[in-house]
Amino acid sequence: MKSRHVLCIADERHEGAYISGISFFLATMSTVARHPAARRLVRPPTRFGRTPEVRRHLRKDRRTQLPIPHVRILTRDFAQSRFEDHYHTTLADDAMYMTYVHEPHPRPPPRQIRLTYDPADPYTKHRPNPPVGGSQIGKKPPPPSAPHNVVRLEKISIHTMQKDALHSKQNLLGPLMALRAITGESFRAGGRHTAEGIQVVRGKKAVGGWIRPGVPVGAKVDLKGPAMYDFLNSLVEFVLPRIRDFGGVVLPPQSSSVNSPSAVSGVVSFGLPPSAMGLFPQIEVNLDSYPNQYGMHLHFVTNATGVGAQNRARALVSGFQIPFLRK
């Protein structure tokens, strides 16, 4: 009986505190509602599905005429890319092992082939002093093998040319929409101020009388970060295996020079036929919206420099399941 009596007293106390709390809340709300300044802040609850009242329209961008939100929208990655995780866990170590060159001693300083002019001499102060032997682009050694110098993929550049755009600019809408659907890139999308989106390629000089300076002739897009690995995933798993008679990226002959500017640039380039555009999942689900298909060139830009840079770049790209073929 004693425990029941105590329990009843405790219940009465809790019930009294609950009633007093409700009365205090109602009294506070009635006081706030009487104040004219606070009356605008207290809004009655609205039903689910009813759109809020538009009190002030958003400002529009003068260039794109799109509304500018009053808050900064920044997107983050909700899942790590499988290819990016593959590089950091497996491919980086393999590339370090395949491209490692042991150097037990520090490198000697470059030999001064020609003596430099005295800068204090007024007769030779502004005289040009070109290096002996011409350009040294194809003769620079690669950086020392170290964990921070492991070859890695920096960006993927995609560009396509539409010859019909010379006659009408409307013919360039197809490649622009196709590249945007494939890559998902737009100007400063997701709050990334470095995202340039799809860019229109214009002629720089007159070529054969049919390309004039400033005339739009194509489109291009640069992919970096997670978008780059997502595009690479779609390319390897959906596009390349279904291209007819595709044995791999054709390598140059063994007799080609290893000191040419293209051989030391660290860029792997190859093209895709127009039929490959319809094999991307983003285009395949809505292929009827694209009456024409366009070919494209892909450039895999790496951080490899110096002699043998292109071979190290090919070793990295082959680790992403892109085959190479030598005829």
C-alpha positions in Angstrom: 0.0 0.0 0.0 2.9 2.3 0.8 4.5 1.8 -2.6 1.1 2.3 -4.4 0.6 5.5 -2.4 4.0 6.8 -3.4 3.4 5.9 -7.0 0.0 7.8 -7.0 1.7 10.8 -5.5 4.4 10.7 -8.2 1.8 10.4 -11.0 -0.1 13.3 -9.6 3.1 15.4 -9.5 4.0 14.5 -13.1 0.5 15.3 -14.3 0.5 18.6 -12.5 3.8 19.5 -14.0 2.5 18.5 -17.5 -0.6 20.7 -17.0 1.4 23.6 -15.7 3.8 23.3 -18.7 0.9 23.4 -21.2 -0.7 26.4 -19.5 2.6 28.3 -19.5 3.1 27.5 -23.2 -0.4 28.8 -24.1 0.1 31.9 -22.0 3.4 32.6 -23.7 2.0 32.1 -27.2 -1.0 34.4 -26.4 1.5 37.1 -25.2 3.7 36.7 -28.3 0.7 36.8 -30.6 -0.4 40.1 -29.2 2.9 41.7 -30.1 2.7 43.2 -33.6 6.4 42.5 -34.5 6.3 39.0 -33.3 3.0 38.2 -35.0 4.7 37.9 -38.3 7.2 35.3 -36.9 4.6 33.0 -35.5 3.0 31.1 -38.4 0.2 28.6 -38.1 1.1 25.1 -39.1 0.4 24.3 -42.7 -0.9 21.1 -44.3 1.6 18.7 -45.9 1.9 19.3 -49.6 0.9 22.9 -49.6 3.6 25.1 -51.2 4.8 28.0 -49.1 3.9 31.5 -50.1 6.5 33.3 -52.4 7.5 36.4 -50.5 10.4 37.5 -52.6 11.6 36.2 -55.9 15.2 35.0 -56.4 17.7 37.1 -58.3 18.6 35.9 -61.8 22.0 35.6 -63.3 22.5 38.1 -66.1 24.4 35.6 -68.2 22.4 32.4 -67.9 19.1 34.0 -66.7 18.9 31.2 -64.1 17.7 31.9 -60.5 20.4 32.4 -57.9 19.6 30.7 -54.6 20.0 32.8 -51.4 22.2 30.1 -49.9 25.4 28.5 -51.2 24.6 25.0 -52.5 27.6 22.7 -52.2 27.4 19.0 -53.1 29.5 16.3 -51.5 30.3 12.7 -52.5 27.9 10.3 -50.9 29.9 7.3 -52.0 33.5 6.8 -53.0 34.2 5.8 -56.6 35.2 2.2 -57.1 37.9 3.2 -59.6 39.3 5.9 -57.3 39.5 3.4 -54.4 41.1 0.9 -56.8 43.9 3.4 -57.6 44.7 4.3 -54.0 44.6 0.7 -52.7 46.1 -1.3 -55.5 47.1 0.6 -58.7 49.4 3.2 -57.1 51.6 0.5 -55.5 51.7 -1.4 -58.7 52.6 1.7 -60.7 55.4 2.5 -58.2 56.8 -1.0 -58.6 56.6 -1.1 -62.4 58.1 2.4 -63.0 60.7 2.4 -60.2 64.3 3.4 -61.1 66.8 3.0 -58.3 69.2 5.9 -57.9 71.7 5.2 -55.1 73.4 8.6 -55.3 72.0 12.1 -55.9 71.9 13.4 -59.4 74.7 15.6 -60.6 73.9 19.1 -61.5 73.4 19.8 -65.2 76.5 20.6 -67.2 76.9 24.1 -68.3 77.5 23.8 -72.0 77.7 27.5 -72.7 78.9 30.1 -70.3 76.3 32.7 -69.4 76.9 36.4 -70.1 77.9 38.7 -67.3 74.7 40.5 -66.3 76.7 43.5 -65.1 78.1 44.1 -68.5 75.9 46.7 -70.3 76.8 45.3 -73.7 75.5 41.8 -72.8 72.8 42.6 -70.3 69.8 42.1 -72.7 71.5 39.7 -75.1 69.6 36.4 -75.5 71.4 33.3 -74.6 69.6 30.3 -76.1 70.6 26.8 -75.0 73.0 24.8 -77.1 71.4 21.9 -79.0 68.0 23.4 -79.5 64.9 22.5 -77.5 65.5 20.4 -74.4 61.9 19.2 -74.0 62.6 15.6 -75.1 65.9 15.4 -73.2 64.8 16.1 -69.6 65.1 13.1 -67.3 62.1 12.0 -65.3 61.8 13.0 -61.7 63.2 10.7 -59.1 61.1 7.7 -58.1 59.4 8.6 -54.9 55.9 8.0 -53.3 54.9 11.6 -54.1 55.9 11.2 -57.8 53.9 8.1 -58.5 52.1 8.5 -61.8 48.4 9.5 -61.3 45.5 10.6 -63.5 44.9 14.3 -63.3 42.1 14.9 -65.7 40.3 13.5 -68.7 39.6 15.8 -71.6 36.8 15.0 -74.1 36.2 16.9 -77.3 34.2 16.4 -80.4 34.0 18.3 -83.6 30.8 19.0 -85.6 31.6 20.1 -89.1 27.9 21.0 -89.7 28.2 23.7 -87.1 30.0 25.9 -89.6 26.8 26.3 -91.6 24.5 26.6 -88.6 25.1 27.0 -84.9 22.1 24.9 -84.1 23.9 21.8 -85.2 26.1 22.2 -82.2 23.3 21.6 -79.7 23.4 17.8 -80.2 27.1 17.4 -79.1 26.6 19.8 -76.3 23.6 17.9 -74.8 25.3 14.6 -75.4 28.5 15.6 -73.6 26.4 17.0 -70.7 24.4 13.8 -70.5 27.5 11.6 -70.5 29.6 13.6 -68.1 26.9 15.3 -66.0 29.1 18.5 -65.9 27.7 22.0 -65.9 29.2 25.4 -65.2 30.1 25.6 -61.4 27.8 22.7 -60.7 27.4 21.7 -57.0 29.2 24.8 -55.7 32.5 23.9 -57.3 34.0 27.1 -58.6 36.6 25.3 -60.7 34.0 23.4 -62.7 33.9 24.9 -66.2 31.2 22.6 -67.6 30.8 22.0 -71.4 32.7 24.6 -73.4 32.3 25.6 -77.0 35.4 25.2 -79.2 36.0 28.0 -81.6 38.4 28.3 -84.5 41.7 30.1 -83.8 42.8 30.7 -87.3 41.6 30.3 -90.9 42.1 26.7 -92.2 41.5 26.0 -95.9 38.9 28.7 -96.1 36.2 26.7 -94.3 37.3 27.4 -90.6 37.4 31.0 -89.6 38.6 32.6 -86.4 35.9 32.7 -83.7 33.5 30.3 -85.5 32.2 27.5 -83.2 33.3 24.1 -84.5 33.0 21.7 -81.6 32.6 21.1 -77.9 34.9 19.9 -75.1 34.8 19.2 -71.4 37.5 18.5 -68.7 36.7 16.0 -66.0 38.5 16.0 -62.7 38.0 14.3 -59.3 35.1 11.9 -58.8 33.4 12.8 -62.1 36.5 11.7 -63.9 36.5 8.2 -62.3 32.8 7.9 -62.8 33.2 8.5 -66.6 36.1 6.1 -66.7 34.0 3.4 -65.0 31.2 3.8 -67.6 33.7 3.8 -70.4 35.4 0.6 -69.3 32.4 -1.4 -68.2 29.7 -0.4 -70.8 31.3 1.1 -73.9 34.7 -0.5 -74.7 33.5 -4.1 -74.4 30.6 -3.5 -76.8 32.5 -1.7 -79.5 32.7 -4.0 -82.6 36.2 -5.0 -83.7 37.9 -3.1 -80.8 41.1 -4.9 -79.9 42.6 -2.0 -77.9 44.3 1.3 -78.3 46.8 1.1 -81.1 50.3 1.8 -80.1 52.9 3.5 -82.3 55.6 1.4 -83.9 58.7 0.5 -81.9 60.8 2.6 -84.2 59.1 5.8 -83.2 61.2 8.4 -81.3 61.0 8.5 -77.5 62.2 12.1 -77.4 59.4 13.7 -79.3 57.1 16.2 -77.5 54.2 13.7 -77.6 56.3 10.9 -76.1 57.3 13.1 -73.1 54.0 14.7 -72.5 52.5 12.0 -70.3 49.1 12.1 -72.2 47.4 9.0 -73.6 45.0 9.8 -76.5 42.6 7.8 -78.6 39.3 8.2 -80.4 35.9 6.6 -80.3 33.6 6.1 -83.3 30.2 7.7 -83.5 28.5 4.4 -82.7 30.2 4.4 -79.3 28.2 7.4 -78.1 25.0 5.3 -78.0 26.6 2.7 -75.7 26.9 5.0 -72.8 24.1 4.3 -70.3 23.1 7.9 -70.1 22.5 8.0 -73.8 21.2 4.5 -74.3 18.1 4.9 -72.1 17.0 7.9 -74.2 18.6 7.3 -77.6 15.7 8.6 -79.6 16.3 12.1 -78.2 19.7 12.2 -80.1 19.0 11.9 -83.9 22.7 12.0 -84.7 25.7 10.3 -83.0 29.1 11.9 -82.7 32.6 10.6 -82.4 34.9 11.9 -79.7 38.5 12.1 -78.7 39.7 11.2 -75.2 42.8 12.5 -73.6 44.0 11.0 -70.3 46.3 13.6 -68.8 48.7 12.3 -66.1 51.5 13.9 -64.1 54.2 12.0 -65.8 57.0 14.1 -67.3 60.4 13.6 -68.8 61.8 10.8 -70.9 59.5 7.8 -71.0 56.5 9.7 -69.6 54.1 8.3 -72.1 55.1 4.7 -71.3 54.4 5.4 -67.6 51.1 7.0 -68.5 50.1 3.9 -70.6 51.0 1.6 -67.7 48.6 3.6 -65.5 45.8 3.6 -68.0 46.2 -0.1 -68.7 45.7 -0.6 -64.9 42.2 0.8 -65.4 41.4 -2.1 -67.8 41.9 -0.2 -71.0 43.8 -2.5 -73.4 46.6 -1.6 -75.8 47.4 -3.2 -79.1 50.5 -3.1 -81.3 50.0 -3.9 -85.0 
